[in-house]
């Protein structure tokens, strides 16, 4: 999924434009394609809808309008896959 950052709490927590089911991107990966973090990736700790919390803060500032690619995580359970 791709989109842009729409609001920022800090370098570890922000809101994205992609509509996501809560928990489906837990343990996933986000890669920034623009902004100070362009080319950098970080593991997603949790997603509560469109609010993303990362395992660690990004190195650079996350800003409104930064673009990204986000990939779903895998909890390695049958329930999670369906």
Gaussian input, Z-matrix of N, CA and C with variables (Angstrom, degrees):
# hf/3-21g

backbone

0 1
 N
 C     1     B1
 C     2     B2     1     A1
 N     3     B3     2     A2     1     D1
 C     4     B4     3     A3     2     D2
 C     5     B5     4     A4     3     D3
 N     6     B6     5     A5     4     D4
 C     7     B7     6     A6     5     D5
 C     8     B8     7     A7     6     D6
 N     9     B9     8     A8     7     D7
 C    10    B10     9     A9     8     D8
 C    11    B11    10    A10     9     D9
 N    12    B12    11    A11    10    D10
 C    13    B13    12    A12    11    D11
 C    14    B14    13    A13    12    D12
 N    15    B15    14    A14    13    D13
 C    16    B16    15    A15    14    D14
 C    17    B17    16    A16    15    D15
 N    18    B18    17    A17    16    D16
 C    19    B19    18    A18    17    D17
 C    20    B20    19    A19    18    D18
 N    21    B21    20    A20    19    D19
 C    22    B22    21    A21    20    D20
 C    23    B23    22    A22    21    D21
 N    24    B24    23    A23    22    D22
 C    25    B25    24    A24    23    D23
 C    26    B26    25    A25    24    D24
 N    27    B27    26    A26    25    D25
 C    28    B28    27    A27    26    D26
 C    29    B29    28    A28    27    D27
 N    30    B30    29    A29    28    D28
 C    31    B31    30    A30    29    D29
 C    32    B32    31    A31    30    D30
 N    33    B33    32    A32    31    D31
 C    34    B34    33    A33    32    D32
 C    35    B35    34    A34    33    D33
 N    36    B36    35    A35    34    D34
 C    37    B37    36    A36    35    D35
 C    38    B38    37    A37    36    D36
 N    39    B39    38    A38    37    D37
 C    40    B40    39    A39    38    D38
 C    41    B41    40    A40    39    D39
 N    42    B42    41    A41    40    D40
 C    43    B43    42    A42    41    D41
 C    44    B44    43    A43    42    D42
 N    45    B45    44    A44    43    D43
 C    46    B46    45    A45    44    D44
 C    47    B47    46    A46    45    D45
 N    48    B48    47    A47    46    D46
 C    49    B49    48    A48    47    D47
 C    50    B50    49    A49    48    D48
 N    51    B51    50    A50    49    D49
 C    52    B52    51    A51    50    D50
 C    53    B53    52    A52    51    D51
 N    54    B54    53    A53    52    D52
 C    55    B55    54    A54    53    D53
 C    56    B56    55    A55    54    D54
 N    57    B57    56    A56    55    D55
 C    58    B58    57    A57    56    D56
 C    59    B59    58    A58    57    D57
 N    60    B60    59    A59    58    D58
 C    61    B61    60    A60    59    D59
 C    62    B62    61    A61    60    D60
 N    63    B63    62    A62    61    D61
 C    64    B64    63    A63    62    D62
 C    65    B65    64    A64    63    D63
 N    66    B66    65    A65    64    D64
 C    67    B67    66    A66    65    D65
 C    68    B68    67    A67    66    D66
 N    69    B69    68    A68    67    D67
 C    70    B70    69    A69    68    D68
 C    71    B71    70    A70    69    D69
 N    72    B72    71    A71    70    D70
 C    73    B73    72    A72    71    D71
 C    74    B74    73    A73    72    D72
 N    75    B75    74    A74    73    D73
 C    76    B76    75    A75    74    D74
 C    77    B77    76    A76    75    D75
 N    78    B78    77    A77    76    D76
 C    79    B79    78    A78    77    D77
 C    80    B80    79    A79    78    D78
 N    81    B81    80    A80    79    D79
 C    82    B82    81    A81    80    D80
 C    83    B83    82    A82    81    D81
 N    84    B84    83    A83    82    D82
 C    85    B85    84    A84    83    D83
 C    86    B86    85    A85    84    D84
 N    87    B87    86    A86    85    D85
 C    88    B88    87    A87    86    D86
 C    89    B89    88    A88    87    D87
 N    90    B90    89    A89    88    D88
 C    91    B91    90    A90    89    D89
 C    92    B92    91    A91    90    D90
 N    93    B93    92    A92    91    D91
 C    94    B94    93    A93    92    D92
 C    95    B95    94    A94    93    D93
 N    96    B96    95    A95    94    D94
 C    97    B97    96    A96    95    D95
 C    98    B98    97    A97    96    D96
 N    99    B99    98    A98    97    D97
 C   100   B100    99    A99    98    D98
 C   101   B101   100   A100    99    D99
 N   102   B102   101   A101   100   D100
 C   103   B103   102   A102   101   D101
 C   104   B104   103   A103   102   D102
 N   105   B105   104   A104   103   D103
 C   106   B106   105   A105   104   D104
 C   107   B107   106   A106   105   D105
 N   108   B108   107   A107   106   D106
 C   109   B109   108   A108   107   D107
 C   110   B110   109   A109   108   D108
 N   111   B111   110   A110   109   D109
 C   112   B112   111   A111   110   D110
 C   113   B113   112   A112   111   D111
 N   114   B114   113   A113   112   D112
 C   115   B115   114   A114   113   D113
 C   116   B116   115   A115   114   D114
 N   117   B117   116   A116   115   D115
 C   118   B118   117   A117   116   D116
 C   119   B119   118   A118   117   D117
 N   120   B120   119   A119   118   D118
 C   121   B121   120   A120   119   D119
 C   122   B122   121   A121   120   D120
 N   123   B123   122   A122   121   D121
 C   124   B124   123   A123   122   D122
 C   125   B125   124   A124   123   D123
 N   126   B126   125   A125   124   D124
 C   127   B127   126   A126   125   D125
 C   128   B128   127   A127   126   D126
 N   129   B129   128   A128   127   D127
 C   130   B130   129   A129   128   D128
 C   131   B131   130   A130   129   D129
 N   132   B132   131   A131   130   D130
 C   133   B133   132   A132   131   D131
 C   134   B134   133   A133   132   D132
 N   135   B135   134   A134   133   D133
 C   136   B136   135   A135   134   D134
 C   137   B137   136   A136   135   D135
 N   138   B138   137   A137   136   D136
 C   139   B139   138   A138   137   D137
 C   140   B140   139   A139   138   D138
 N   141   B141   140   A140   139   D139
 C   142   B142   141   A141   140   D140
 C   143   B143   142   A142   141   D141
 N   144   B144   143   A143   142   D142
 C   145   B145   144   A144   143   D143
 C   146   B146   145   A145   144   D144
 N   147   B147   146   A146   145   D145
 C   148   B148   147   A147   146   D146
 C   149   B149   148   A148   147   D147
 N   150   B150   149   A149   148   D148
 C   151   B151   150   A150   149   D149
 C   152   B152   151   A151   150   D150
 N   153   B153   152   A152   151   D151
 C   154   B154   153   A153   152   D152
 C   155   B155   154   A154   153   D153
 N   156   B156   155   A155   154   D154
 C   157   B157   156   A156   155   D155
 C   158   B158   157   A157   156   D156
 N   159   B159   158   A158   157   D157
 C   160   B160   159   A159   158   D158
 C   161   B161   160   A160   159   D159
 N   162   B162   161   A161   160   D160
 C   163   B163   162   A162   161   D161
 C   164   B164   163   A163   162   D162
 N   165   B165   164   A164   163   D163
 C   166   B166   165   A165   164   D164
 C   167   B167   166   A166   165   D165
 N   168   B168   167   A167   166   D166
 C   169   B169   168   A168   167   D167
 C   170   B170   169   A169   168   D168
 N   171   B171   170   A170   169   D169
 C   172   B172   171   A171   170   D170
 C   173   B173   172   A172   171   D171
 N   174   B174   173   A173   172   D172
 C   175   B175   174   A174   173   D173
 C   176   B176   175   A175   174   D174
 N   177   B177   176   A176   175   D175
 C   178   B178   177   A177   176   D176
 C   179   B179   178   A178   177   D177
 N   180   B180   179   A179   178   D178
 C   181   B181   180   A180   179   D179
 C   182   B182   181   A181   180   D180
 N   183   B183   182   A182   181   D181
 C   184   B184   183   A183   182   D182
 C   185   B185   184   A184   183   D183
 N   186   B186   185   A185   184   D184
 C   187   B187   186   A186   185   D185
 C   188   B188   187   A187   186   D186
 N   189   B189   188   A188   187   D187
 C   190   B190   189   A189   188   D188
 C   191   B191   190   A190   189   D189
 N   192   B192   191   A191   190   D190
 C   193   B193   192   A192   191   D191
 C   194   B194   193   A193   192   D192
 N   195   B195   194   A194   193   D193
 C   196   B196   195   A195   194   D194
 C   197   B197   196   A196   195   D195
 N   198   B198   197   A197   196   D196
 C   199   B199   198   A198   197   D197
 C   200   B200   199   A199   198   D198
 N   201   B201   200   A200   199   D199
 C   202   B202   201   A201   200   D200
 C   203   B203   202   A202   201   D201
 N   204   B204   203   A203   202   D202
 C   205   B205   204   A204   203   D203
 C   206   B206   205   A205   204   D204
 N   207   B207   206   A206   205   D205
 C   208   B208   207   A207   206   D206
 C   209   B209   208   A208   207   D207
 N   210   B210   209   A209   208   D208
 C   211   B211   210   A210   209   D209
 C   212   B212   211   A211   210   D210
 N   213   B213   212   A212   211   D211
 C   214   B214   213   A213   212   D212
 C   215   B215   214   A214   213   D213
 N   216   B216   215   A215   214   D214
 C   217   B217   216   A216   215   D215
 C   218   B218   217   A217   216   D216
 N   219   B219   218   A218   217   D217
 C   220   B220   219   A219   218   D218
 C   221   B221   220   A220   219   D219
 N   222   B222   221   A221   220   D220
 C   223   B223   222   A222   221   D221
 C   224   B224   223   A223   222   D222
 N   225   B225   224   A224   223   D223
 C   226   B226   225   A225   224   D224
 C   227   B227   226   A226   225   D225
 N   228   B228   227   A227   226   D226
 C   229   B229   228   A228   227   D227
 C   230   B230   229   A229   228   D228
 N   231   B231   230   A230   229   D229
 C   232   B232   231   A231   230   D230
 C   233   B233   232   A232   231   D231
 N   234   B234   233   A233   232   D232
 C   235   B235   234   A234   233   D233
 C   236   B236   235   A235   234   D234
 N   237   B237   236   A236   235   D235
 C   238   B238   237   A237   236   D236
 C   239   B239   238   A238   237   D237
 N   240   B240   239   A239   238   D238
 C   241   B241   240   A240   239   D239
 C   242   B242   241   A241   240   D240
 N   243   B243   242   A242   241   D241
 C   244   B244   243   A243   242   D242
 C   245   B245   244   A244   243   D243

   B1=1.4442
   B2=1.5262
   B3=1.3104
   B4=1.4609
   B5=1.5193
   B6=1.3134
   B7=1.4607
   B8=1.5078
   B9=1.3354
   B10=1.4617
   B11=1.5238
   B12=1.3062
   B13=1.4617
   B14=1.5246
   B15=1.3455
   B16=1.4669
   B17=1.5231
   B18=1.3352
   B19=1.4671
   B20=1.5213
   B21=1.3333
   B22=1.4619
   B23=1.5209
   B24=1.3388
   B25=1.4614
   B26=1.5228
   B27=1.3413
   B28=1.4647
   B29=1.5338
   B30=1.3265
   B31=1.4738
   B32=1.5264
   B33=1.3409
   B34=1.4575
   B35=1.5308
   B36=1.3239
   B37=1.4652
   B38=1.5221
   B39=1.3427
   B40=1.4615
   B41=1.5223
   B42=1.3101
   B43=1.4565
   B44=1.5206
   B45=1.3462
   B46=1.4548
   B47=1.5316
   B48=1.3291
   B49=1.4666
   B50=1.5183
   B51=1.3259
   B52=1.4586
   B53=1.5235
   B54=1.3231
   B55=1.4624
   B56=1.5209
   B57=1.3316
   B58=1.4561
   B59=1.5242
   B60=1.3293
   B61=1.4622
   B62=1.5310
   B63=1.3181
   B64=1.4574
   B65=1.5254
   B66=1.3212
   B67=1.4544
   B68=1.5121
   B69=1.3252
   B70=1.4711
   B71=1.5287
   B72=1.3069
   B73=1.4606
   B74=1.5263
   B75=1.3563
   B76=1.4560
   B77=1.5261
   B78=1.3061
   B79=1.4655
   B80=1.5293
   B81=1.3219
   B82=1.4621
   B83=1.5221
   B84=1.3253
   B85=1.4560
   B86=1.5241
   B87=1.3271
   B88=1.4570
   B89=1.5265
   B90=1.3309
   B91=1.4695
   B92=1.5180
   B93=1.3217
   B94=1.4645
   B95=1.5257
   B96=1.3311
   B97=1.4612
   B98=1.5222
   B99=1.3326
   B100=1.4685
   B101=1.5226
   B102=1.3117
   B103=1.4660
   B104=1.5122
   B105=1.3335
   B106=1.4658
   B107=1.5272
   B108=1.3330
   B109=1.4622
   B110=1.5277
   B111=1.3283
   B112=1.4755
   B113=1.5268
   B114=1.3378
   B115=1.4554
   B116=1.5188
   B117=1.3315
   B118=1.4656
   B119=1.5227
   B120=1.3336
   B121=1.4632
   B122=1.5176
   B123=1.3411
   B124=1.4597
   B125=1.5200
   B126=1.3253
   B127=1.4594
   B128=1.5211
   B129=1.3252
   B130=1.4581
   B131=1.5299
   B132=1.3216
   B133=1.4593
   B134=1.5243
   B135=1.3396
   B136=1.4689
   B137=1.5158
   B138=1.3265
   B139=1.4577
   B140=1.5196
   B141=1.3165
   B142=1.4628
   B143=1.5135
   B144=1.3367
   B145=1.4554
   B146=1.5140
   B147=1.3165
   B148=1.4618
   B149=1.5304
   B150=1.3302
   B151=1.4673
   B152=1.5249
   B153=1.3240
   B154=1.4617
   B155=1.5266
   B156=1.3379
   B157=1.4588
   B158=1.5186
   B159=1.3113
   B160=1.4666
   B161=1.5235
   B162=1.3504
   B163=1.4565
   B164=1.5245
   B165=1.3188
   B166=1.4622
   B167=1.5196
   B168=1.3375
   B169=1.4693
   B170=1.5287
   B171=1.3235
   B172=1.4583
   B173=1.5252
   B174=1.3153
   B175=1.4677
   B176=1.5207
   B177=1.3345
   B178=1.4601
   B179=1.5256
   B180=1.3023
   B181=1.4550
   B182=1.5217
   B183=1.3292
   B184=1.4597
   B185=1.5259
   B186=1.3286
   B187=1.4696
   B188=1.5253
   B189=1.3192
   B190=1.4577
   B191=1.5262
   B192=1.3291
   B193=1.4562
   B194=1.5168
   B195=1.3527
   B196=1.4728
   B197=1.5246
   B198=1.3244
   B199=1.4637
   B200=1.5238
   B201=1.3340
   B202=1.4571
   B203=1.5334
   B204=1.3227
   B205=1.4597
   B206=1.5254
   B207=1.3268
   B208=1.4622
   B209=1.5246
   B210=1.3241
   B211=1.4638
   B212=1.5262
   B213=1.3233
   B214=1.4558
   B215=1.5163
   B216=1.3353
   B217=1.4452
   B218=1.5175
   B219=1.3143
   B220=1.4640
   B221=1.5204
   B222=1.3248
   B223=1.4594
   B224=1.5227
   B225=1.3375
   B226=1.4773
   B227=1.5290
   B228=1.3438
   B229=1.4567
   B230=1.5224
   B231=1.3245
   B232=1.4645
   B233=1.5282
   B234=1.3352
   B235=1.4674
   B236=1.5312
   B237=1.2958
   B238=1.4652
   B239=1.5284
   B240=1.3153
   B241=1.4573
   B242=1.5298
   B243=1.3137
   B244=1.4624
   B245=1.4972
   A1=108.85
   A2=116.75
   A3=121.38
   A4=109.49
   A5=115.94
   A6=120.81
   A7=110.80
   A8=115.22
   A9=121.12
   A10=110.38
   A11=115.63
   A12=122.34
   A13=107.57
   A14=116.73
   A15=120.77
   A16=113.44
   A17=118.07
   A18=122.54
   A19=108.03
   A20=116.10
   A21=120.26
   A22=110.05
   A23=115.85
   A24=121.77
   A25=108.64
   A26=115.54
   A27=122.31
   A28=108.07
   A29=117.70
   A30=121.11
   A31=113.07
   A32=116.47
   A33=120.57
   A34=112.89
   A35=117.64
   A36=120.90
   A37=109.86
   A38=115.28
   A39=120.26
   A40=109.80
   A41=116.45
   A42=122.85
   A43=108.94
   A44=116.17
   A45=120.89
   A46=110.45
   A47=115.50
   A48=120.79
   A49=113.35
   A50=118.51
   A51=121.94
   A52=110.05
   A53=117.19
   A54=121.87
   A55=108.85
   A56=116.71
   A57=121.94
   A58=111.48
   A59=117.87
   A60=119.40
   A61=108.78
   A62=117.56
   A63=121.19
   A64=110.22
   A65=115.77
   A66=122.80
   A67=115.85
   A68=119.33
   A69=120.82
   A70=112.78
   A71=117.82
   A72=119.92
   A73=111.84
   A74=116.87
   A75=120.39
   A76=107.96
   A77=116.60
   A78=123.71
   A79=112.58
   A80=116.28
   A81=121.43
   A82=110.56
   A83=115.45
   A84=121.00
   A85=109.10
   A86=116.59
   A87=121.32
   A88=107.84
   A89=115.18
   A90=121.37
   A91=107.26
   A92=115.61
   A93=120.26
   A94=109.52
   A95=115.17
   A96=120.55
   A97=112.20
   A98=116.84
   A99=121.21
   A100=108.64
   A101=116.04
   A102=121.26
   A103=112.22
   A104=115.63
   A105=121.41
   A106=113.17
   A107=117.07
   A108=120.71
   A109=113.45
   A110=117.12
   A111=120.88
   A112=110.53
   A113=115.50
   A114=121.55
   A115=114.21
   A116=117.64
   A117=121.31
   A118=110.51
   A119=115.92
   A120=122.63
   A121=110.07
   A122=115.24
   A123=120.77
   A124=108.34
   A125=116.10
   A126=121.31
   A127=110.32
   A128=115.19
   A129=121.77
   A130=107.73
   A131=116.72
   A132=120.98
   A133=108.27
   A134=115.76
   A135=120.77
   A136=110.59
   A137=114.29
   A138=119.67
   A139=107.63
   A140=114.71
   A141=121.52
   A142=105.37
   A143=114.96
   A144=119.69
   A145=108.36
   A146=116.58
   A147=121.09
   A148=113.18
   A149=117.60
   A150=121.34
   A151=108.78
   A152=115.03
   A153=123.21
   A154=109.24
   A155=116.17
   A156=121.80
   A157=107.03
   A158=116.81
   A159=122.92
   A160=110.71
   A161=116.67
   A162=120.93
   A163=110.56
   A164=116.95
   A165=122.70
   A166=108.48
   A167=117.31
   A168=119.14
   A169=111.22
   A170=115.95
   A171=121.37
   A172=108.86
   A173=116.94
   A174=121.06
   A175=112.01
   A176=115.84
   A177=120.74
   A178=110.99
   A179=114.81
   A180=121.30
   A181=110.26
   A182=116.46
   A183=122.08
   A184=106.08
   A185=117.31
   A186=121.15
   A187=110.84
   A188=115.35
   A189=121.30
   A190=108.01
   A191=116.29
   A192=121.55
   A193=114.18
   A194=117.46
   A195=119.40
   A196=108.28
   A197=117.46
   A198=120.96
   A199=110.06
   A200=115.08
   A201=120.88
   A202=110.74
   A203=114.07
   A204=124.30
   A205=104.92
   A206=117.57
   A207=120.35
   A208=109.20
   A209=115.10
   A210=121.14
   A211=109.49
   A212=114.54
   A213=121.88
   A214=110.57
   A215=116.16
   A216=121.48
   A217=111.81
   A218=115.82
   A219=121.00
   A220=108.80
   A221=116.23
   A222=120.80
   A223=112.07
   A224=115.21
   A225=122.25
   A226=112.74
   A227=115.21
   A228=121.04
   A229=108.74
   A230=116.63
   A231=120.92
   A232=110.48
   A233=116.97
   A234=121.25
   A235=111.60
   A236=116.70
   A237=121.41
   A238=111.42
   A239=116.84
   A240=120.84
   A241=113.16
   A242=118.63
   A243=121.28
   A244=112.98
   D1=146.06
   D2=178.23
   D3=-125.98
   D4=161.60
   D5=177.60
   D6=173.52
   D7=-160.70
   D8=179.58
   D9=-132.14
   D10=157.39
   D11=175.26
   D12=-74.07
   D13=132.91
   D14=-177.73
   D15=-110.29
   D16=-19.67
   D17=177.35
   D18=-158.27
   D19=150.55
   D20=-176.42
   D21=-130.98
   D22=128.45
   D23=171.14
   D24=-90.44
   D25=-49.38
   D26=176.96
   D27=-163.82
   D28=-169.58
   D29=-177.45
   D30=-71.80
   D31=-6.45
   D32=-178.44
   D33=-114.43
   D34=-14.87
   D35=-176.96
   D36=-139.41
   D37=126.71
   D38=-177.15
   D39=-158.23
   D40=168.11
   D41=-179.70
   D42=-108.72
   D43=139.42
   D44=-178.98
   D45=-117.81
   D46=165.08
   D47=-176.28
   D48=-80.51
   D49=-18.98
   D50=-178.67
   D51=-75.04
   D52=128.19
   D53=177.22
   D54=-78.82
   D55=118.99
   D56=-173.92
   D57=-125.26
   D58=138.79
   D59=171.91
   D60=-66.56
   D61=135.90
   D62=-179.99
   D63=-54.99
   D64=130.64
   D65=176.73
   D66=86.94
   D67=-14.96
   D68=-176.28
   D69=-70.47
   D70=-20.26
   D71=-179.84
   D72=-110.06
   D73=8.88
   D74=172.05
   D75=-57.32
   D76=136.70
   D77=-179.05
   D78=64.37
   D79=19.20
   D80=176.46
   D81=-87.68
   D82=-160.50
   D83=-176.55
   D84=-141.08
   D85=134.97
   D86=174.19
   D87=-118.50
   D88=135.12
   D89=177.57
   D90=-123.71
   D91=126.17
   D92=179.45
   D93=-83.63
   D94=137.35
   D95=-179.08
   D96=-112.57
   D97=0.26
   D98=173.80
   D99=-153.33
   D100=170.73
   D101=179.27
   D102=84.41
   D103=-169.81
   D104=-177.17
   D105=-63.84
   D106=-21.87
   D107=-178.62
   D108=-102.84
   D109=14.49
   D110=-178.14
   D111=-52.78
   D112=127.89
   D113=179.92
   D114=89.02
   D115=-9.39
   D116=-179.30
   D117=-96.86
   D118=146.50
   D119=178.46
   D120=-121.16
   D121=157.26
   D122=175.56
   D123=-150.83
   D124=146.51
   D125=176.93
   D126=-72.93
   D127=139.16
   D128=176.65
   D129=-84.29
   D130=127.40
   D131=174.77
   D132=-78.03
   D133=-58.74
   D134=179.46
   D135=-143.91
   D136=156.27
   D137=167.35
   D138=-129.78
   D139=125.96
   D140=174.21
   D141=-109.86
   D142=90.11
   D143=-171.60
   D144=64.75
   D145=-121.92
   D146=-177.08
   D147=-91.24
   D148=-0.51
   D149=178.96
   D150=-90.23
   D151=119.70
   D152=-177.10
   D153=-104.78
   D154=132.10
   D155=170.87
   D156=-119.37
   D157=125.59
   D158=-177.80
   D159=-90.16
   D160=159.15
   D161=175.39
   D162=-63.16
   D163=-39.05
   D164=179.11
   D165=-137.53
   D166=155.79
   D167=177.25
   D168=-65.83
   D169=150.14
   D170=173.52
   D171=-68.36
   D172=155.01
   D173=179.81
   D174=-65.75
   D175=-45.23
   D176=-179.84
   D177=-98.37
   D178=172.96
   D179=177.23
   D180=-68.22
   D181=134.97
   D182=172.78
   D183=-90.87
   D184=128.75
   D185=-175.02
   D186=-126.31
   D187=151.43
   D188=173.95
   D189=-56.28
   D190=132.58
   D191=-179.15
   D192=98.01
   D193=-14.25
   D194=176.04
   D195=-61.25
   D196=137.72
   D197=178.86
   D198=-98.61
   D199=158.95
   D200=-174.22
   D201=-152.39
   D202=167.07
   D203=165.94
   D204=-123.59
   D205=128.78
   D206=179.36
   D207=-122.18
   D208=137.73
   D209=-178.88
   D210=-120.35
   D211=141.85
   D212=-179.60
   D213=-64.64
   D214=145.51
   D215=176.57
   D216=-85.68
   D217=179.43
   D218=178.72
   D219=-137.49
   D220=116.83
   D221=177.09
   D222=-91.64
   D223=1.29
   D224=175.22
   D225=59.35
   D226=40.64
   D227=172.98
   D228=-128.74
   D229=150.98
   D230=179.37
   D231=-62.43
   D232=-42.04
   D233=-178.63
   D234=-59.36
   D235=-38.06
   D236=-177.35
   D237=-68.08
   D238=-33.96
   D239=-176.32
   D240=-75.85
   D241=-17.45
   D242=-176.31
   D243=-119.51

